[in-house]
């Protein structure tokens, strides 16, 4: 029987995402000057205020206030009427030294014996229903907001847009678990004040359907067949959305973990990513399991894969690796047998994850909005400025866990052509 499935996304101006982006900007700046740094930085944003807290073990000093303000400026909170503005907000730092009790479990004499930074389980997921091996509902929720953000930044249309926004996409799946149409689209966007609430709703609803949706179809023609005149649109359904961002809601690092991953498909171990260096397996092992799942599906082992790994704090070897192919395996093996081969192909000790995915680069700011998974691997040059005025250019490889660089190894291990 056909069924409906829904995923949501939030824009870079959503208060929780503001917090994530500040935390990851701090991670990048620490790693740019000290690739061995251990970092756990949390951010709280509210009306006119940013609070930074956490633990760091690093041989460098960075200007956290300036970095936070630069992130807020880039997002677009640059007007006093937003009640949260880059140059005027307060920035309080309560960052201190990492606990030596934690550090002794991570740092070992032999690098390959590096222990996990915490206990826990992490999940990676992939499906062949999209070209980037991501769940379609989440992929569409992200791209709607990415295009809306581009429209806002271009400043030629929908000039009333403000940075905060949310989207939600509901898809209908057929009996073969294939997406066949979009059932519902929800978009709530922060906006400038209008003369009346009725004018606001009519204008924004019209613009979303006549400007945003055609633009999405043009940029992503592969999804054109999913759009039809029967789609139900809920545009700013509560009415006014003038008050938004950190003034409308307090934002905290790590509160959008489902948006960051698979939109409710697969599973999630509960650990957030942003603000953490890769010794924290919440982050690194989640990327590693995504890398495994994507390469399994791309190699033709299965159509859909969920991979779980678990750790004990201070211990290098995982407690176990679990694979679920949801009955889509193309090889004559049980999921348990598939998991055993996965363990042989992919070394899941923290040090080897860091090396395989090059996770000691300052590569995390680009992950902090519109999802950590399903993104395009690319190499960029980033510039960092130290607290004493020194400048450093770093060539950085982004989204390494999205590479299909292990497909041949997987095919060989499973004897696939």
N, C-alpha and C positions, 0 to 999 in steps of 0.2 A: 504493500500500500504506500502511495506517495506520502512524503512527510516534509516538514519545514524545519530549517536550521538557521540560526541567527548568530552573527558576530558583530562586535562593535569596535570602533576606533576612536581616538581622541587626537586633537591637533597639538602642535607644539606649544600653543598658548594655553592649553589646559593646565590648571595649577599643579597637578601631580607631575605632568610632563615638564613643566618649568623646573620643578625640583629635581627630576631625573637628569635633565640636561645640565644643570649646574653641578650636580654630583659627578657626572661623567666628564665634564670639562676639568674638574679638579683632578680626577684620575689621570686624564691625558697629560695635564701639565706636570704632575708629579713624575709620571713615567717618561716624559720627554727629557727630563733632566736626570732621572735616576731610574733606569729600567728594572732595577731590583726592588723598587719600593713596594711596601705592603700598605694597602690603603683600604679604609672602610669609612666613607664619607656620606653622611645623611644630611638632607636639606629640608627645611620647612619654610614655606612662603605663605605670607598672609598680607593683609592690608599694610602697605608701606614698609614691609619688613621681610628680611631673609635671615634665617638662623642656620648656621653650619655647625655640625657636630660630628664626632667620629674619632677614629684612631688611625695614626699614620706612623710608619717606620720608614724614614727617608733621610738621605744625606743632603737634601736641598731645601730651600725655603721658597715658597711661592706667594704671590700677592693674591690671596683668596678673594678679597673684596673686589679688586679690579676684574678678576676672572668672572665672578658672579655678575657684575654689572655688564660686562661684555656679552654674556649669554642672554641676559634680559633684553639688551638693546637689539641683538640679532633676532630674537623672537618677535619683537615689535611693540613691547611695552615702553613707549617713548613719549606718552602724553599724560599730563597731570590728571586729566579727567578719568583715566583708568584707575586711579587711586593705588596704583602700583607702577612706579616709573623707575627706569634704570638708574638715573643719576641722583634721584632724591630718596630712594628707599634706604632704610637702614640695613647694614650687613653686620651681623654679630657672629663671630667665630668662636667655637668652643672645641676646636680640634686639638687632640692631645696624643701622646705617645701610645703606640700599640702595646697591649699587655705582653710582657715577656713569657707568661704562661702559655699564651696562644702561639707566640713566635717559636718557642722551642719545639713545638710539635710539627711546625712547617719546615723550618730551616734545618737541614741535616748536612753532615760532612760530605756525603756523596749526593750530588744534585739529583740523581735519578731516584733517590730514596725520599725525596721531598714529600712530606705528608699532606693530606687534605687539610685545608684551612678550617673545616667544620664537618660535622656529620650531616647526613641528609641523603635524599634521593633526587635525581634529576632526570627529566624526560626530554627526548627529542622525537619529532614527528615529521613525516613526509607523506604526501599523496600525489598521484599523477593526474589529479583533476585540473591542475594548472601547469603552465610552462615552468614556473619556479618552484614547483612541488609544494605549494602551500594550499591550505583550505581556501576555496574560492570566496566564501562569504567574508572572511577577514581580508583577503586580498582586495576585494572591492571596497570594503569599508575604509581601508587605508588610502586607496587611490582617490576616492571621492574627496577626502580631506586634503590630500597632497595637492590636488588640482585647485581646491578652494583656497588653499594657502597661496598658491602661485597667482591666482586671480587677485587676491588681496595685495600681494607684494607688487604686482604689475601696476596696480592703481588706476586701471583704465575702465574697468567695469566693476559693478557691485562695490562702489567706493565707500559704502557705509560699513564694510566688514571690519571687525576687530579680531584680535588673535585667538580667542577661545572658541572652540567648536567641538562637537561630537557627531559621530555618524553611527548608523546601525543598518545592516543589510540582512534581510531574511530571504533565503533561497528555497525553492521547491525542488526536492530530489525525487526521482522516479523509483520504481521497484528495483532497479539495478544500481541504486545508490549513485546515480549520475545527476548533477544539477541541470535543470531544464529551463528554469525561468526565475526572474526576480519577483518575489511576491510583494515585499514592502521595503521602502527606503525611509529611514528617519535621519534628518539632519537638523541639528540645533546649532546655530551660529550666533556668537556675540555680535552686536551691531551698534552703530550710533543711534541716538534717540530720533524717533520719528514724531510727526505731528500727532498722529493717533495710532493706537495699537492695530486697528483694522488696516490702515494704510501699510503699516510695517509688515503684517502677515501676508497681505496680498502681494506686495512688492518682492519680498524675499522668496515666497513660494514660486512666483512667476519666474524670477531670475534663476533659481536653482534648476527649474525644469527647462528653461529656454537658453541658459548660458552654461551652467555647470554640467548638466547631463549630456548635452550634445558634445561638449568639449571632451568629456570622459570617453564617449563613444569614438570620437575622432582619434584620440591619443591611444586608446586601447581597443582597436577594431575587433579583436578576437572575442570581445564580450558583447558585441552588438546584438547577437541573436537572443541574448537574455533580457533585453529591454523590450517592453511592449506598452500599449496604452492602458493595460489593466493594472499596472503597478500602483500600489497604494503609497502615496507620499504623505509623510507627517513632517512638516517643515516648521521649526520653532513651535511645537505644539502647546507649550505652556503660555505663549504670548510673548511679552517683552523679554529680551535677553541683553539689556544694556549693561547691567552690573555682572561682570564675569571675571575670569582669571583669578589671581590670588585675593582680590578684593571680594569676589563672590563666594569663593570657597578656599579654605586652607589647603595647600598642596604639600604632599609628603613624598619623599623618594620611595619608590618600590610599591606603589599602590595600583599600578596598572600592569600586573604580571601576565594577565591573559591577553591584553592588547599587545604586549611585548612578544608573545609567543605564537599561539595557534588559534586564538579566538574561541576557545572552548572545545576544540577538537583535540583528540589525543588525551593527554593528561599533563598535570603540572605538579612538581614537588613542593611548591610553596615558597621557594627562595627567590628573592628579587635579584636583578643583575646590576643596575646602575649604582655607581659609587664604590664598586669593588674592583680590586686588582685581580688578576687571573689565578692567584693562589687560592682564592675563594672558589670552591668547586660549584657553588650555586651558579656562578657565571660560566666558568671554563668548561665544566662537564655538561652543562646545558647546551653550550655551543658544540661540544664534541659529539653528543648524542644526536643533535640535529644533522651534523656532518655525516654520521653513520647512516641515519635513516634516509637521508637524501641520496646518498651513494648506493644504498641497497635498492631503492626504488628505481633510480636511474639505470642501474645495472641489469634490471629486469628480474631481480630476485622475488619481488612482490609489487603489487599496485599501491600498497599502503603499509606503512610501518611505524610502530611505536617502539622506542628503545629506552629502557631505564637502566641507570647505573646508580649505585649507592656507595657511601663512604663512611668511615669512622674518622673522627678528628685525629690528625697526627699519623694516620696510617696511609701508606702509598697505594697499596693494592686495593681495588674496589671490593666491597662485600659481595657483589654479584652483578651480572649483566643479564637483562631480561629483554626479549624481543616478542612483540605481538604483531603478526601480519594480518590479523582480522580475516583469516581464511582466504587471503589473496595470493598466497605463496605460489610461485611458478616452478619451484624446485620440489622434488619429492623428499621433503624433510619436515620434521616437526619444528615448531617455533623454538623449542629448546635446543634442537640440533643446530638451527640457524644461529642462535645466540652463542654457542660454543665456537663456531667458525668466526663470528664477529670478534670474539675475544682474541683469536689468533691473529686477525688482520689489524685490529686497532688496539694499541697499547693505551689503556685508560688510566695509567698512573699520572698524577697531576703534572709532573715535570714533562712527561712526553706529550701530554695534551698541549701544554704551553709551547713546546718546540714545534709540534706538527702544525698548529694553527697560528704560530707566530704571535702569541697573545701578549708579549711584553712590549708591543708597540703602543704608542699613544693613538689608539684606533677607536675609541669608544664614544666620543661625542656624536658621531654620525649615527650611532645605534639608538640614541636616547629618545627619538620620536619616530613614529610610523613603523615600529616593529624592528626587532633584532634579527628576525628570520625572514627569508625570502628576498633578501636584498641583493643587489648586483655587486659581485666582487670587483674591486677597482683599486688602482694605485694612485695616490695623490701626494702632493707635497704640502705639509702643514708647517706654519711658522709659530714659534713659541717665544715669549719674552719672559726673561727671569725677573725676579724682584729687584735685582741690581742693574737692570737695563740691558743685559745681554740678549742677543737674538739668535735663535737656532732654527734652521730649516731641517725638517725630518721627512724623508720619503716613507710613506705609510701604506701598507696593504690593508684594505678594508674588507670586512665580511669574508674572511678566509674560510670560515666554516660553511660557506655556501658553494665552495668549489666542488666540482665533480672530478677531483684529481685522484680519487681512489676507485673509480669505476672499473678500471682494468684489473686492479688487484682483487676487487670483489668478484668480478667475473671468473678470474682464475681460481680463486678459492672455492667457488661454487660450481666450477666446471661448466660455465656458460659461454657461449660463443658471442 
